[in-house]
Amino acid sequence: MGTQRNENKRCTFQDLLSWDDNSRYEIFDGVPIMLSTPTTKHQGIISYLTTEFNIFFKGQTCRVFPSPFTIRLSEADDYDYADNVFEPDISIVCNKNQLDQHGCKGAPNLIVEVLSPSTSRNDRVKKYNTYQRFGVYEYWIIDPLNETVEIYILDNGTYKRWNAFGREDTISSGQFESFEIKAEDMFSYSE
């Protein structure tokens, strides 16, 4: 039998596993944040991108995981008690040793977050800073409302905007150089 959340306690991944309220949470520096229900457009973008990434990585070592898929980030590499736990919209993990029954231990190679009105600030500020701090090499922020994609790449531990794309552009990756998709196809798929 699970336990209820204690609002005043600094939370870790072990706490999250024990909660029985059937809600989904992420943990930012020990503070739980309940996840919202995504829109159809949000899920359409994730579905399209997941398919395209899976086609691209077929036969390679990188694996594509859409949400819900947990990543645990820990300064001490103690992933069972990580106090930064997220469910990115898409995670790409190229090192199979990072995977366990609960998800990914440490930073994936690439993370995609699709903005929604309720999560935009978290994705642009909190997650941006946390992913940067823990070494997520490539971070995509997709804005379905404005139909833009911003891609950030780590450069000496700091994110630099590598590129930005609009609906008319062909989106490419900073680290997977031959990966390309038409932004219009992705945004149209979700309409």
C-alpha positions as CSV (number, residue, x, y, z in Angstrom):
1,M,0.0,0.0,0.0
2,G,1.3,3.4,-0.9
3,T,1.6,6.6,1.0
4,Q,0.3,10.2,0.6
5,R,2.5,13.1,-0.2
6,N,4.0,15.2,2.6
7,E,3.8,18.8,1.4
8,N,6.7,19.9,3.6
9,K,9.2,17.2,3.0
10,R,12.0,17.4,0.3
11,C,11.0,14.6,-2.1
12,T,13.1,12.1,-4.0
13,F,12.3,9.4,-6.6
14,Q,11.7,6.9,-3.8
15,D,8.9,9.1,-2.4
16,L,7.4,9.4,-5.9
17,L,7.3,5.6,-6.2
18,S,5.4,5.3,-2.9
19,W,2.6,7.8,-3.6
20,D,-0.8,6.3,-4.2
21,D,-2.9,9.2,-5.5
22,N,-2.7,8.0,-9.2
23,S,-1.5,11.4,-10.3
24,R,1.8,12.0,-12.3
25,Y,4.5,14.2,-10.8
26,E,7.8,15.6,-11.7
27,I,10.3,16.7,-9.0
28,F,12.3,19.9,-9.2
29,D,15.0,20.1,-6.6
30,G,13.0,18.1,-4.2
31,V,9.7,19.9,-4.8
32,P,6.9,17.8,-6.5
33,I,4.9,19.4,-9.4
34,M,1.8,17.7,-10.7
35,L,1.7,17.1,-14.4
36,S,-1.2,18.5,-16.4
37,T,-3.2,16.6,-19.1
38,P,-1.8,17.3,-22.6
39,T,-3.8,18.5,-25.5
40,T,-4.4,16.7,-28.7
41,K,-2.0,19.0,-30.6
42,H,0.7,18.4,-28.0
43,Q,0.3,14.7,-28.3
44,G,0.2,14.8,-32.1
45,I,3.6,16.6,-32.2
46,I,5.0,14.0,-29.8
47,S,3.5,11.1,-31.8
48,Y,4.9,12.5,-35.1
49,L,8.4,13.1,-33.7
50,T,8.6,9.8,-31.9
51,T,7.8,8.0,-35.2
52,E,10.4,10.1,-37.2
53,F,13.1,9.6,-34.5
54,N,12.4,5.8,-34.4
55,I,12.7,5.5,-38.2
56,F,16.0,7.5,-38.0
57,F,17.5,5.4,-35.2
58,K,16.4,2.0,-36.5
59,G,19.4,-0.4,-36.2
60,Q,21.4,2.1,-34.1
61,T,22.1,2.2,-30.4
62,C,20.0,5.2,-29.5
63,R,16.5,4.6,-28.2
64,V,13.5,6.9,-28.3
65,F,11.2,7.1,-25.3
66,P,8.0,9.3,-25.3
67,S,6.3,10.3,-22.1
68,P,5.6,8.8,-19.7
69,F,9.2,7.9,-19.3
70,T,11.1,8.9,-16.2
71,I,14.6,10.5,-16.1
72,R,16.4,10.8,-12.8
73,L,19.1,13.5,-12.4
74,S,21.3,13.4,-9.3
75,E,24.5,15.3,-8.3
76,A,25.7,12.3,-6.4
77,D,24.7,9.7,-9.1
78,D,22.3,8.2,-6.5
79,Y,19.4,7.7,-8.9
80,D,17.2,5.9,-6.5
81,Y,17.1,9.0,-4.3
82,A,17.3,11.6,-7.1
83,D,15.6,14.9,-6.2
84,N,15.2,15.9,-9.9
85,V,12.8,13.6,-11.6
86,F,11.2,14.4,-14.9
87,E,9.0,13.0,-17.7
88,P,10.2,14.8,-20.8
89,D,7.8,14.6,-23.8
90,I,10.6,12.7,-25.7
91,S,13.9,11.4,-24.4
92,I,16.7,10.0,-26.6
93,V,19.1,7.7,-24.8
94,C,22.2,6.4,-26.6
95,N,23.9,4.7,-23.7
96,K,22.0,1.5,-22.8
97,N,23.8,1.4,-19.4
98,Q,21.7,4.4,-18.3
99,L,18.5,2.4,-18.6
100,D,16.8,0.4,-15.8
101,Q,13.3,-0.7,-15.0
102,H,12.3,2.8,-14.0
103,G,13.7,4.8,-17.0
104,C,16.9,6.7,-17.4
105,K,19.6,7.3,-14.9
106,G,21.3,10.6,-15.7
107,A,21.1,12.9,-18.7
108,P,19.7,11.6,-22.0
109,N,21.4,12.7,-25.2
110,L,18.4,14.7,-26.4
111,I,15.2,15.9,-24.7
112,V,12.1,17.4,-26.4
113,E,9.6,19.4,-24.5
114,V,6.4,20.6,-26.2
115,L,5.1,23.8,-24.5
116,S,1.6,24.1,-23.2
117,P,0.2,27.2,-21.4
118,S,0.5,25.6,-18.0
119,T,4.0,24.3,-18.5
120,S,5.7,27.0,-20.6
121,R,7.5,28.7,-17.7
122,N,8.8,25.4,-16.3
123,D,10.0,24.2,-19.7
124,R,11.7,27.5,-20.6
125,V,13.2,28.3,-17.2
126,K,13.3,25.5,-14.6
127,K,13.8,22.6,-17.0
128,Y,16.2,24.6,-19.2
129,N,18.4,25.4,-16.2
130,T,18.1,21.9,-14.7
131,Y,18.8,20.1,-18.0
132,Q,21.8,22.4,-18.6
133,R,23.1,21.8,-15.1
134,F,22.9,18.0,-15.4
135,G,24.4,17.8,-18.9
136,V,21.5,17.1,-21.4
137,Y,23.5,17.8,-24.6
138,E,20.6,18.8,-26.8
139,Y,17.3,20.4,-25.7
140,W,14.4,21.1,-28.1
141,I,11.6,23.4,-27.0
142,I,8.6,23.2,-29.3
143,D,6.0,25.9,-29.2
144,P,2.8,24.6,-30.9
145,L,1.0,27.9,-30.6
146,N,3.6,29.9,-32.6
147,E,4.8,26.8,-34.5
148,T,8.4,27.2,-33.6
149,V,11.2,24.9,-32.5
150,E,14.2,26.2,-30.6
151,I,17.2,23.9,-30.2
152,Y,19.9,24.4,-27.6
153,I,23.3,22.6,-27.4
154,L,25.6,22.4,-24.5
155,D,28.8,24.3,-25.0
156,N,31.3,24.1,-22.1
157,G,28.4,23.5,-19.7
158,T,26.2,26.3,-21.0
159,Y,23.3,26.1,-23.4
160,K,23.7,28.1,-26.6
161,R,20.9,28.4,-29.0
162,W,22.0,26.3,-31.9
163,N,19.1,27.1,-34.2
164,A,15.5,28.1,-34.4
165,F,12.9,26.9,-36.9
166,G,9.5,28.0,-38.0
167,R,6.7,26.2,-39.9
168,E,8.3,26.6,-43.3
169,D,11.7,25.2,-42.3
170,T,13.3,21.8,-42.3
171,I,14.3,20.9,-38.7
172,S,17.6,19.3,-38.1
173,S,19.5,18.1,-35.0
174,G,22.7,19.6,-33.6
175,Q,24.2,16.2,-32.8
176,F,22.4,13.8,-35.2
177,E,23.4,15.7,-38.3
178,S,21.5,13.6,-40.9
179,F,18.2,13.8,-39.1
180,E,15.8,16.1,-40.9
181,I,12.0,16.6,-40.8
182,K,9.7,19.3,-42.3
183,A,8.3,21.4,-39.6
184,E,5.1,21.8,-41.6
185,D,4.6,18.1,-41.6
186,M,5.0,17.9,-37.8
187,F,2.7,20.8,-37.1
188,S,0.1,19.7,-39.7
189,Y,0.0,16.1,-38.2
190,S,-1.2,17.6,-34.9
191,E,-4.0,19.7,-36.4
